[in-house]
Amino acid sequence: MLGGGFGGLAAANEIRENLTQDTRITIVDKKDWFMMDLVKLWIIAGFREFETSKRQLETITKKGIEFINEEAVKIDLENKIVRTNYRRLHYDYLIIALGVELAPEQIPGLKENSLVLYDLNDVPKIRDAIRHIKAGKISMAITGLPYKCPPAPYEAALLIRSVLEETGTSNSIQMDFYSPTPITLPAGGPKVSEEILQILKSKNIEFHGNHKTISVEQNKLKFESGEADFDLLITVPPHKAPFVAVDCGLAQPGKFIEVNRDCKTKFENVYAIGDVNQIMVTDKIAVPKAGIFAESEGITVARNIISKIKKEQGVATFDGKGGCFLETGKKTAGYIRVDMYATPSPVTELDAPSSDYFSEKEKFEKERLEKWL
């Protein structure tokens, strides 16, 4: 198992619960901790800290799952070997759950002139910056597609506005949101996108669609057509597949690992789950990069591996059903329900924000941490 995130932890636990200790399960991850990305939003909001939110991956060993805190640097698909800097690991089944890497370097000036929403090092800087700014313009920009957890940038914008209201500076600060897409959430469809747009408007956050960022300068965003000034810029950078996945031929340069609903790659007993993969639902629509789908894909793959080892019939497929929360500030959240394989086309619905859904979001984190680690 390469990667100890949503997909890797879900798959490892599912396999362990259904096979004897004779089956050796190993998770390899360069990090020694796990924390859901949703916590980054709570760090920005000011009611969570990284140190008290992370969980040590080493604790999974109590379940009979091995953990190796090293980076996978080479995958030898022909000889079924994974190499780290310190060892060679042989496998019978390989699950690639490496997630994505942030690639701010693809946009000139982005790293130097913005704070990156998904970068754990920048998250506390965002928290501090929005508490110290007294007036001016805060801009947010999605600068690459696809990106993980599609609603998250909008959650961040709404949480930031909520913090500004608490500090009494909201009326003095303009907020603008720039996206390369014409609507807020293409994966959610036009109806949900319009509902999100109206929530943004209700908080005086101006959405600017069809704005593709090509570079960032000091206090200036440059688009394919036009530019915009800012005092504070928060960005979602382009994403890319980890080098080790491209180097071995699983992913083509500039793309992710292409799989179908069984998450099988073109190599025997090698699977790709979660953000590192790309599952096309239609010619134009892909499964969003979201933790809930990584978890479901992990369980799907685990069940197929279990069936193979037990020599049972039947093949599980990823059902494309799930949902994610849309936090709106002041400890309220909406809920986006998704069925990617509904006919004739994917279906998404947004339930109105409430404190109950925020509580469900907290429960979502707690239940999985307790189950996985």
C-alpha positions, 0 to 999 in steps of 0.5 A: 500500500503506497500512501496512508491517506483516505484510500490507503487506510480504508483499503488496509483496514478492509483487508485486515478485517477479512483475512488472517494474519498470514496475509502481510499488509504494509503501508508505506508513507513518507509522512508519519502522520495522518490528518484529514485535509478538512482540518486545514479549514478549521486551522484557518478558522481558528478552532483547531491546531495541527499538532492536536489534530494529526494522528500517528500512522504507527498506531496502525501496527496494533491491528497487524498492519505494518507501517514503513515511514519512508518514501517510495522512490521506485516502482519496478512493475516487471519484478513486483518490487517497490524501492525506498531509499533504504529497502526493497519491498516485494509485493503480490498486490500493489495499491497506489494511493499516493494522492497528488503533489502540489505544483505551484511552480507551474504558475510563474510567481504563484509561490512567491506572491500568494499563500497556498490554501492546500499547503500545510505550511501556509495554512497558519499564515493564512489564519494569521494574515486574515486576522491582521488585515484591516482593509483592502482586498482579499483574492482567492484563485483556483489556478489549475484543474483538476484539484482535490476536494472541489468545494474546499476553496469555497468553504475557505472563502466563506470561513474567511468571511466569517472570521472577518465578521468576528474581527469587525473588519468585514465591511472594510475588506473586498473578497474576490474569487477567480476560477478558470471555469465558468461556474463555481463547481462544474463537478456539481452541475449547474444547479448546485453551482448556482446555489453555491454562487448565491451563498457566496453573494450572500457573504459579499464574495464576488465570483469571477468565472472564466479567469485562467491565471497565467502568472502572479506578480506582487499584488497582481494576478494576471489572466489570459485576458486581463488582470486584478489587484490584491492585498492578500492572495490565497491560491489553489495551485495546479496538481500533478501525479507523484513522480514515482507514478509517472517514472514507472509508466503508470501515469503519463506526464501531465496526467493521472493514473487512468483506471476504470471503476474496478481501479485496476491499472494495466499491470497485473494486481496493481491498482490506483485509488483516490486522488492519484487516479482518474476515472472518467464517467463520461467523455468530459466528466471525471470522478472528483478528487475527494476523500469520500471517493478515495475511501470507497475506491479503497474498499472496492479494491480491498474486496476484490483482492480479498476475493482473489486470495480466497478464490471467491467469485464476484467483482466489486466496482466503485459505485460513485455514490457519496457526498461532501460537506460545504462549510459556510461559517459559524459552524454551519455546513451544507451537504452535497449528495453525489451519484456519479453513475446516475442515468442519464447523467451524474446527479448532485444535490445541495442540502441547505446549510445547518449546524446539524451538518457541521456536527455531521462533519465533525462526526465524519472525522471522528468515526474514521479516525477511530476505525482506521487508527 
